Amino acid sequence: KRMKARAPPPPNQPSAASRIHSEHKSTAETAVISDQNLVSMKENMINRLVDFTVVLPSGVEQKWTVQGSKAVMDVLVDLCSQYHLNPSQHSLELKSPGTQQVLSYKPNTLIGALDVQTVLLKEKIPEEKAKRPLPRVPEKSVRLVVNYLKTQKAVVRVSPEVPLHNIIPAICEKCEVSQEHIVLLRDGITGEELELTKSLEELGIKELYAWDRKKEPNRKASVSSDAIEKEKTRLLGLFNADRSSSK
């Protein structure tokens, strides 16, 4: 019997090592192309002309164009030179277009590498000047005599230029009167109620009567009683004066 011919050998296939080498080569080539594209993009950004708006410390806006390869610090020096300013006393605040977000940068960062639309040229505030508090203007105040509870007196130092309703808390604290129950009267004789929207200067007074509606329910009786006490004091003074003159 005739023997069957052997089957032809399979076509040559690359070995596993050859396939891995080829894959690595392809990945490396792709990475090189990506790096080249990235470098090319950066070069285009750096070499381009950058247009932006400069806002000067005075608020005036100016259009500027610089080479993208210029460092931010150099841009500051150029701007200060143009407008006769001291670079050491000024700084730049860079803002992106659209959102106007403040961009972070280093002095040697190239302006072309940043997406800049607005550049604020700002004056630096010296630390001593920033920390030093503004001098306080002494507030004008006067001694206000407050009569209350018929025979009681208290002295409160308040501003004569503010409305009466602003000094009610100080009066209530001094006289131990509730703000809900207090009524301010010109005196204890006439019982004239004062306008709380006016100041002591406007009313021309430095003394008043604080009527406590809770402790002195009868306003007329309180006023009359206070008037009687003041009249007694006045008459007693006159009597003593007469006795002294007769001697």
C-alpha positions as CSV (number, residue, x, y, z in Angstrom):
1,K,0.0,0.0,0.0
2,R,1.1,3.6,-0.8
3,M,1.7,5.8,2.2
4,K,-0.2,9.1,2.5
5,A,1.9,12.2,2.0
6,R,2.6,14.3,5.0
7,A,0.6,17.5,5.5
8,P,2.5,20.7,4.8
9,P,3.9,22.5,7.8
10,P,1.7,25.5,9.1
11,P,2.7,29.0,8.0
12,N,5.4,30.7,10.0
13,Q,3.9,32.5,13.1
14,P,5.9,35.1,15.1
15,S,7.0,33.9,18.4
16,A,5.6,35.2,21.7
17,A,8.8,37.2,22.3
18,S,8.5,38.7,18.8
19,R,4.9,39.7,19.5
20,I,5.7,41.4,22.8
21,H,8.6,43.3,21.2
22,S,6.3,44.5,18.4
23,E,3.6,45.7,20.9
24,H,6.2,47.5,23.0
25,K,7.6,49.2,19.9
26,S,4.1,50.3,18.8
27,T,3.3,51.7,22.3
28,A,6.7,53.5,22.4
29,E,6.1,55.0,18.9
30,T,2.6,56.2,20.0
31,A,4.1,57.8,23.2
32,V,6.8,59.5,21.2
33,I,4.1,60.9,18.8
34,S,2.0,62.1,21.7
35,D,5.0,63.7,23.4
36,Q,5.9,65.4,20.2
37,N,2.3,66.7,19.8
38,L,2.4,68.0,23.3
39,V,5.7,69.7,22.9
40,S,4.5,71.2,19.6
41,M,1.3,72.5,21.3
42,K,3.3,74.1,24.1
43,E,5.7,75.7,21.7
44,N,2.7,77.1,19.7
45,M,1.3,78.5,23.0
46,I,4.6,80.0,24.1
47,N,5.5,81.5,20.7
48,R,2.0,83.0,20.1
49,L,1.1,86.6,20.8
50,V,-1.0,87.0,24.0
51,D,-3.7,89.7,24.0
52,F,-5.2,90.8,27.3
53,T,-6.7,93.7,29.2
54,V,-4.7,95.5,31.8
55,V,-6.6,97.1,34.7
56,L,-4.4,99.8,36.3
57,P,-4.5,100.6,40.0
58,S,-6.6,103.7,39.1
59,G,-9.2,101.5,37.5
60,V,-8.3,102.5,33.9
61,E,-8.3,99.6,31.4
62,Q,-5.7,99.3,28.6
63,K,-5.3,96.7,25.9
64,W,-1.9,94.9,25.8
65,T,-0.2,92.4,23.5
66,V,3.0,90.5,24.6
67,Q,5.0,87.5,23.3
68,G,3.9,84.3,25.0
69,S,7.6,83.4,25.8
70,K,7.8,86.3,28.2
71,A,7.8,85.5,32.0
72,V,5.0,86.9,34.2
73,M,7.6,88.8,36.2
74,D,8.9,90.5,33.0
75,V,5.4,91.5,32.1
76,L,5.1,93.1,35.6
77,V,8.3,95.0,35.0
78,D,7.2,96.2,31.5
79,L,3.8,97.3,32.8
80,C,5.3,99.3,35.7
81,S,7.9,100.8,33.4
82,Q,5.2,101.9,30.9
83,Y,3.1,103.6,33.6
84,H,6.0,104.9,35.8
85,L,5.3,102.6,38.7
86,N,7.6,100.7,41.1
87,P,7.6,96.9,40.4
88,S,8.5,96.1,44.0
89,Q,5.3,97.9,45.2
90,H,3.0,96.2,42.7
91,S,1.8,92.7,41.8
92,L,-0.2,91.0,39.0
93,E,-3.5,89.2,39.4
94,L,-4.3,87.1,36.3
95,K,-7.8,86.1,35.4
96,S,-9.0,83.5,32.9
97,P,-11.7,84.3,30.3
98,G,-15.3,83.5,30.9
99,T,-15.3,82.5,34.6
100,Q,-12.7,85.2,35.5
101,Q,-11.1,82.7,37.8
102,V,-7.8,83.9,39.4
103,L,-4.9,81.9,38.0
104,S,-2.0,80.7,40.1
105,Y,1.5,81.2,38.7
106,K,5.2,81.6,39.6
107,P,7.3,84.6,38.7
108,N,9.1,82.7,36.0
109,T,5.9,81.1,34.5
110,L,5.6,82.0,30.8
111,I,2.6,84.2,30.0
112,G,1.8,82.1,26.9
113,A,1.4,78.9,29.1
114,L,-1.5,80.6,30.9
115,D,-5.0,81.2,29.6
116,V,-5.2,84.9,30.4
117,Q,-7.8,87.4,29.5
118,T,-7.5,90.1,32.3
119,V,-4.4,91.3,34.2
120,L,-4.9,93.4,37.3
121,L,-2.0,95.6,38.2
122,K,-2.4,96.0,42.0
123,E,-0.6,98.1,44.5
124,K,0.8,96.1,47.4
125,I,-0.3,97.2,50.9
126,P,2.5,97.5,53.4
127,E,2.1,95.1,56.3
128,E,2.4,97.9,58.9
129,K,-0.2,99.9,57.0
130,A,-2.5,97.0,56.8
131,K,-2.2,96.0,60.4
132,R,-2.4,99.5,61.8
133,P,-6.0,100.2,63.0
134,L,-7.7,103.4,62.0
135,P,-7.7,106.0,64.8
136,R,-11.0,106.0,66.7
137,V,-12.8,109.3,66.9
138,P,-13.9,109.8,70.5
139,E,-17.7,109.7,70.6
140,K,-19.4,112.8,72.0
141,S,-21.3,112.1,75.2
142,V,-23.2,114.1,77.9
143,R,-24.4,113.4,81.5
144,L,-28.2,112.7,81.3
145,V,-30.1,113.0,84.7
146,V,-32.9,110.5,84.8
147,N,-35.6,110.9,87.4
148,Y,-37.7,107.7,88.2
149,L,-39.9,106.2,90.8
150,K,-41.0,109.7,92.0
151,T,-37.9,110.4,94.1
152,Q,-35.1,108.4,92.6
153,K,-32.3,109.9,90.4
154,A,-29.6,108.3,88.2
155,V,-27.0,109.7,85.9
156,V,-26.3,108.1,82.6
157,R,-23.6,109.1,80.1
158,V,-25.0,108.9,76.6
159,S,-24.6,110.5,73.1
160,P,-26.7,113.6,72.7
161,E,-26.9,113.1,68.9
162,V,-28.7,109.7,68.7
163,P,-32.5,109.2,68.9
164,L,-33.9,108.6,72.3
165,H,-34.9,105.0,71.5
166,N,-31.1,104.2,71.1
167,I,-30.4,105.3,74.7
168,I,-33.4,103.5,76.3
169,P,-31.4,100.3,77.0
170,A,-28.8,102.3,79.0
171,I,-31.5,104.1,80.9
172,C,-33.3,100.9,81.7
173,E,-30.1,99.1,82.9
174,K,-29.2,102.1,85.2
175,C,-32.7,102.5,86.6
176,E,-33.5,98.7,86.6
177,V,-36.6,99.4,84.5
178,S,-38.0,97.0,81.8
179,Q,-37.9,98.4,78.3
180,E,-41.4,97.1,77.8
181,H,-42.8,99.3,80.5
182,I,-40.7,102.5,80.2
183,V,-42.1,105.8,78.9
184,L,-39.8,108.9,78.7
185,L,-41.3,112.2,79.8
186,R,-39.9,115.7,79.7
187,D,-40.4,116.1,83.4
188,G,-42.5,114.9,86.3
189,I,-44.7,118.1,86.3
190,T,-46.2,118.4,82.8
191,G,-46.1,114.8,82.0
192,E,-45.2,115.6,78.3
193,E,-44.2,112.4,76.5
194,L,-40.9,112.7,74.5
195,E,-40.6,111.7,70.8
196,L,-38.2,108.8,70.7
197,T,-37.1,109.6,67.2
198,K,-35.5,112.9,68.4
199,S,-32.2,113.3,70.1
200,L,-31.3,115.1,73.4
201,E,-29.8,117.9,71.3
202,E,-33.0,118.3,69.2
203,L,-35.1,118.4,72.3
204,G,-32.7,120.7,74.1
205,I,-32.7,118.7,77.4
206,K,-30.2,117.0,79.7
207,E,-32.8,115.7,82.2
208,L,-35.9,113.6,81.8
209,Y,-38.4,111.5,83.7
210,A,-38.5,107.7,83.2
211,W,-42.0,106.5,84.0
212,D,-42.4,102.8,84.8
213,R,-45.9,101.8,83.8
214,K,-45.7,98.6,85.8
215,K,-44.5,100.1,89.1
216,E,-46.4,103.3,88.7
217,P,-49.8,102.4,87.0
218,N,-51.3,105.8,87.5
219,R,-49.3,108.2,85.4
220,K,-51.1,111.3,86.6
221,A,-50.7,110.4,90.2
222,S,-47.0,109.8,89.6
223,V,-46.5,113.1,87.8
224,S,-48.5,115.0,90.5
225,S,-46.6,113.4,93.3
226,D,-43.3,114.2,91.6
227,A,-44.4,117.8,91.1
228,I,-45.4,118.1,94.8
229,E,-42.0,116.8,95.8
230,K,-40.2,119.3,93.6
231,E,-42.4,122.2,94.8
232,K,-41.6,121.2,98.4
233,T,-37.9,121.3,97.6
234,R,-38.3,124.7,95.9
235,L,-40.3,126.2,98.9
236,L,-37.8,124.8,101.4
237,G,-35.0,126.5,99.5
238,L,-36.8,129.8,99.5
239,F,-37.6,129.5,103.2
240,N,-33.9,128.8,104.0
241,A,-32.8,131.7,101.8
242,D,-35.2,134.1,103.7
243,R,-34.0,132.9,107.1
244,S,-30.4,133.5,106.0
245,S,-31.1,137.0,104.7
246,S,-33.1,138.0,107.9
247,K,-30.1,137.1,110.0
